[in-house]
Amino acid sequence: MPGVVDRMELRKVATEADDDSTDSLDGRYTDLIDSEKATIDRLDPETDSILLPILKCFSSVSSSLSEQHPGHTSFGMSVFNLSNAIMGSGILGLSFAMANTGIVLFTVLLIAVAILSLYSVHLLLVTAKEGGSLIYEKLGERAFGWPGKMAAFGSITMQNIGAMSSYLFIVKYELPEVIRAFLGLEEITGEWYLNGNYLVVFVSIGVILPLSLLKNLGKDLVRWCDFCPVSSFVLRAFLLFFFFSCFLISFLYFISSSQTAYTVPILAFAFVCHPEVLPIYSELKDRSRRKMQSVSNLSILAMLVMYMLSALFGYLTFYDNVEAELLHTFTKVYKFDTMLLLVRLAVLTAVTLTVPIVLFPIRSSITTLLFSGREFSWTRHMLIAAAILAFNNMLVIFVPTIRDIFGFIGSSAATMLIFILPAAFYIRLVKSLPFRSWQKIGATIFLVVGIIFMIGSLSLIVLDWVHNPPGSNSRH
């Protein structure tokens, strides 16, 4: 383990207050020890500018390459990679959030979370420079030792599990509707092949698990997982705009209900990208802190606009009838619409092929943490993948709605990754500034706000679960 850690560390990283690049990294490649890391080594130069950051964006294990060679990904491609990392299933919950806060308050909160995310990225980049590492867990270890490393590892793993569960929830919601559309059934008649719980298990065993058992992820799978989310979300945005033109516009400004507590956690879940920032930074050509901050600014601005349009069109189409998963809401009005069916198929393809991509780094991190230095074992490889997938299936079957995943993960893991950890690492590792400097005071306030937000949001969500249990009429 110490040998692996040594190769992960930055070498001779400057700690001056400027934003000089980190090109002092050793440019020599070293052999990969863990067999799962060999996936990255198989990429050819023409495609690795897209595929390498995607494979590395969920885990520090495969990020070990990032600190051994200078970056070669262009500015534009880095913006695309980070935008693609930000945009995920959380976009489907934004209309629900707007329906429970109103347009004006939602807009204020959306802009606020985007600005705070940018500030958090700034703290993270400064900390990575002065902390001498481009690995999230390593920064945690240098700041607080083993507890810091485990806090970072646990938060990233929780966020990835939340993402996997949200993708499987989409399969649970949408696959029965696709089957109904193909069979021309007006109502669900109770057959097993229209039961989302059965279908998500079948898809997990028949499609996701075999892909997750691959020793190395193929480039074709990664290309599909990279392309499908973008194409499906663009199609959905067009679909929402099309239906939006069929409805009269009215404005509902401020709404207060028990569901409002989920708004900011949903926004946090939608904007969390911080574990991906450092791997993408490591691959940025002629990298510097200022250049990576510009990448983050453009990416988050683009997602801010897309999130606002998606939430607005979805809300103005269904108003307070919008559900936690936007596409499922269309079933109330457009059961057999061809465009809606195409969007559903695109989204199902995207999320089904993305689950193995998210599972891959979770397994790699667990293997490195618990079985470091051991030879590759197919039995261990398969058992860890099966256990992770089984756990996520249990969550999807027994957790009432995808809103609960968005809310809990957004107020816990996402809050840790956006607010608490970057601020805590900054305060601890940045030695060039006194504690009473305005930069350190700002980071301290940011940390306190994150802790208050996490405790308050989790408390409100738990109270909503207690007072509005599953099946009650007060829940959407």
Backbone hydrogen bonds, N-H to C=O, Kabsch-Sander energy under -0.5 kcal/mol:
donor,donor_aa,acceptor,acceptor_aa,energy
5,V,1,M,-2.6
6,D,2,P,-2.3
7,R,3,G,-1.4
8,M,4,V,-1.1
9,E,5,V,-1.2
10,L,132,G,-2.0
12,K,10,L,-0.5
25,L,22,T,-1.2
26,D,67,E,-0.5
37,K,34,D,-1.0
38,A,35,S,-1.0
39,T,36,E,-1.3
40,I,37,K,-1.3
41,D,37,K,-0.9
42,R,38,A,-1.0
42,R,39,T,-0.8
43,L,40,I,-1.5
47,T,44,D,-1.3
48,D,44,D,-1.7
50,I,47,T,-1.6
51,L,47,T,-2.3
52,L,48,D,-1.7
54,I,50,I,-1.0
55,L,51,L,-2.4
56,K,52,L,-1.8
57,C,53,P,-1.3
59,S,56,K,-1.1
64,S,61,V,-1.1
65,L,62,S,-0.8
66,S,63,S,-1.2
67,E,63,S,-0.6
67,E,64,S,-0.7
68,Q,65,L,-2.1
72,H,283,E,-1.0
73,T,283,E,-3.3
78,S,74,S,-2.0
79,V,75,F,-2.2
80,F,76,G,-2.1
81,N,77,M,-2.7
82,L,78,S,-2.5
83,S,79,V,-2.5
84,N,80,F,-2.6
85,A,81,N,-1.8
86,I,82,L,-2.2
87,M,83,S,-2.6
91,I,88,G,-1.5
92,L,89,S,-1.8
93,G,90,G,-1.5
94,L,91,I,-0.9
97,A,93,G,-1.8
98,M,94,L,-2.5
99,A,95,S,-2.3
100,N,96,F,-1.0
100,N,97,A,-0.6
101,T,98,M,-1.2
102,G,98,M,-3.0
103,I,252,L,-1.8
105,L,253,Y,-0.8
106,F,102,G,-2.1
107,T,103,I,-2.3
108,V,104,V,-2.2
109,L,105,L,-2.6
110,L,106,F,-3.0
111,I,107,T,-2.4
112,A,108,V,-2.3
113,V,109,L,-2.7
114,A,110,L,-2.0
115,I,111,I,-2.5
116,L,112,A,-2.6
117,S,113,V,-2.2
118,L,114,A,-2.0
119,Y,115,I,-2.3
120,S,116,L,-2.3
121,V,117,S,-2.2
122,H,118,L,-2.1
123,L,119,Y,-2.3
124,L,120,S,-2.3
125,L,121,V,-2.6
126,V,122,H,-2.3
127,T,123,L,-2.4
128,A,124,L,-2.5
129,K,125,L,-1.8
130,E,126,V,-2.4
131,G,127,T,-3.2
132,G,128,A,-0.9
133,S,128,A,-1.4
139,L,135,I,-2.1
140,G,136,Y,-1.9
141,E,137,E,-2.3
142,R,138,K,-2.4
143,A,139,L,-1.9
144,F,140,G,-2.8
145,G,141,E,-2.0
149,K,145,G,-2.0
150,M,146,W,-2.6
151,A,147,P,-2.2
152,A,148,G,-2.1
153,F,149,K,-2.7
154,G,150,M,-3.1
155,S,151,A,-2.1
156,I,152,A,-2.4
157,T,153,F,-2.5
158,M,154,G,-2.5
159,Q,155,S,-2.4
160,N,156,I,-2.4
161,I,157,T,-2.6
162,G,158,M,-2.6
163,A,159,Q,-2.2
164,M,160,N,-2.7
165,S,161,I,-2.7
166,S,162,G,-2.3
167,Y,163,A,-2.1
168,L,164,M,-2.4
169,F,165,S,-2.3
170,I,166,S,-1.7
171,V,167,Y,-1.7
172,K,168,L,-2.4
173,Y,169,F,-2.6
174,E,170,I,-3.1
175,L,171,V,-1.9
177,E,173,Y,-0.6
178,V,174,E,-2.2
179,I,175,L,-2.3
180,R,176,P,-2.4
181,A,177,E,-2.2
182,F,178,V,-2.2
183,L,179,I,-2.3
184,G,180,R,-1.3
185,L,180,R,-1.9
189,T,187,E,-0.5
194,L,191,E,-1.7
195,N,192,W,-1.6
196,G,194,L,-0.7
199,L,195,N,-2.2
200,V,196,G,-2.4
201,V,197,N,-1.3
202,F,198,Y,-2.4
203,V,199,L,-2.8
204,S,200,V,-1.9
205,I,201,V,-2.5
206,G,202,F,-3.2
207,V,203,V,-2.4
208,I,203,V,-2.1
209,L,204,S,-3.1
211,L,207,V,-1.5
212,S,208,I,-2.3
213,L,209,L,-1.4
214,L,211,L,-1.0
222,V,218,G,-1.7
223,R,219,K,-2.5
224,W,220,D,-2.3
225,C,221,L,-2.5
226,D,222,V,-2.0
227,F,223,R,-2.6
228,C,224,W,-3.1
230,V,226,D,-0.6
231,S,227,F,-2.6
232,S,228,C,-3.0
233,F,229,P,-2.1
234,V,230,V,-2.1
235,L,231,S,-2.3
236,R,232,S,-2.2
237,A,233,F,-2.3
238,F,234,V,-2.2
239,L,235,L,-2.5
240,L,236,R,-3.0
241,F,237,A,-2.1
242,F,238,F,-2.2
243,F,239,L,-2.3
244,F,240,L,-2.3
245,S,241,F,-1.4
246,C,243,F,-1.4
247,F,244,F,-1.6
250,S,248,L,-0.5
252,L,250,S,-0.5
253,Y,251,F,-0.6
255,I,101,T,-1.2
260,T,257,S,-1.5
261,A,258,S,-0.7
262,Y,259,Q,-1.7
263,T,260,T,-1.8
266,I,262,Y,-2.3
267,L,263,T,-2.2
268,A,264,V,-2.9
269,F,265,P,-2.7
270,A,266,I,-2.0
271,F,267,L,-1.6
272,V,268,A,-1.5
276,E,273,C,-1.2
277,V,273,C,-0.9
278,L,274,H,-0.8
280,I,276,E,-2.0
281,Y,277,V,-2.6
282,S,278,L,-2.3
283,E,279,P,-1.0
284,L,280,I,-0.5
284,L,281,Y,-1.1
285,K,73,T,-3.1
286,D,71,G,-0.5
287,R,284,L,-1.0
292,M,288,S,-2.4
293,Q,289,R,-2.2
294,S,290,R,-1.9
295,V,291,K,-1.9
296,S,292,M,-2.4
297,N,293,Q,-2.6
298,L,294,S,-2.4
299,S,295,V,-2.4
300,I,296,S,-2.7
301,L,297,N,-2.2
302,A,298,L,-2.5
303,M,299,S,-2.3
304,L,300,I,-2.3
305,V,301,L,-2.1
306,M,302,A,-2.3
307,Y,303,M,-3.1
308,M,304,L,-2.2
309,L,305,V,-2.4
310,S,306,M,-2.6
311,A,307,Y,-2.7
312,L,308,M,-2.6
313,F,309,L,-2.7
314,G,310,S,-2.1
315,Y,311,A,-2.5
316,L,312,L,-2.9
317,T,313,F,-1.0
318,F,314,G,-1.7
319,Y,315,Y,-4.1
321,N,318,F,-2.0
322,V,319,Y,-1.4
326,L,92,L,-1.6
326,L,324,A,-0.6
328,H,325,E,-0.8
329,T,325,E,-0.8
329,T,326,L,-1.1
330,F,326,L,-0.8
330,F,327,L,-0.8
331,T,328,H,-1.0
332,K,329,T,-1.5
333,V,330,F,-1.3
334,Y,330,F,-3.4
335,K,333,V,-0.6
341,L,337,D,-2.0
342,L,338,T,-2.2
343,V,339,M,-2.3
344,R,340,L,-2.5
345,L,341,L,-2.4
346,A,342,L,-2.3
347,V,343,V,-2.7
348,L,344,R,-2.9
349,T,345,L,-2.4
350,A,346,A,-2.3
351,V,347,V,-2.8
352,T,348,L,-2.2
353,L,349,T,-2.0
354,T,350,A,-1.2
355,V,351,V,-1.6
357,I,353,L,-0.6
358,V,354,T,-2.0
359,L,355,V,-2.6
360,F,356,P,-2.2
362,I,358,V,-1.1
363,R,359,L,-2.5
364,S,360,F,-2.0
365,S,361,P,-2.8
366,I,362,I,-2.3
367,T,363,R,-2.7
368,T,364,S,-2.5
369,L,365,S,-2.4
370,L,366,I,-2.7
371,F,367,T,-2.5
374,R,371,F,-1.7
381,H,377,S,-2.7
382,M,378,W,-2.7
383,L,379,T,-2.6
384,I,380,R,-2.4
385,A,381,H,-1.5
386,A,382,M,-2.7
387,A,383,L,-2.5
388,I,384,I,-2.5
389,L,385,A,-2.4
390,A,386,A,-2.6
391,F,387,A,-2.4
392,N,388,I,-2.1
393,N,389,L,-2.1
394,M,390,A,-2.2
395,L,391,F,-2.0
396,V,392,N,-2.4
397,I,393,N,-2.2
398,F,394,M,-2.4
399,V,395,L,-2.8
404,D,401,T,-0.9
405,I,401,T,-0.8
406,F,402,I,-2.6
407,G,403,R,-2.8
408,F,404,D,-2.5
409,I,405,I,-2.3
410,G,406,F,-2.0
411,S,407,G,-1.9
412,S,408,F,-0.9
414,A,409,I,-2.7
416,M,412,S,-2.2
417,L,413,A,-2.4
418,I,414,A,-2.4
419,F,415,T,-2.4
420,I,415,T,-1.6
421,L,416,M,-2.9
423,A,419,F,-1.4
424,A,420,I,-2.7
425,F,421,L,-3.0
426,Y,422,P,-2.2
427,I,423,A,-2.5
428,R,424,A,-1.9
429,L,425,F,-3.0
430,V,426,Y,-1.9
431,K,429,L,-1.2
437,S,434,P,-1.8
441,I,437,S,-2.5
442,G,438,W,-2.5
443,A,439,Q,-2.1
444,T,440,K,-2.3
445,I,441,I,-2.5
446,F,442,G,-2.3
447,L,443,A,-2.3
448,V,444,T,-2.5
449,V,445,I,-2.7
450,G,446,F,-2.1
451,I,447,L,-2.2
452,I,448,V,-2.6
453,F,449,V,-2.7
454,M,450,G,-2.4
455,I,451,I,-2.4
456,G,452,I,-2.9
457,S,453,F,-2.9
458,L,454,M,-2.3
459,S,455,I,-2.1
460,L,456,G,-2.4
461,I,457,S,-2.5
462,V,458,L,-2.4
463,L,459,S,-2.4
464,D,460,L,-2.1
465,W,461,I,-2.1
466,V,462,V,-2.0
467,H,463,L,-2.8
468,N,464,D,-2.4
472,S,469,P,-2.1
475,R,472,S,-1.2
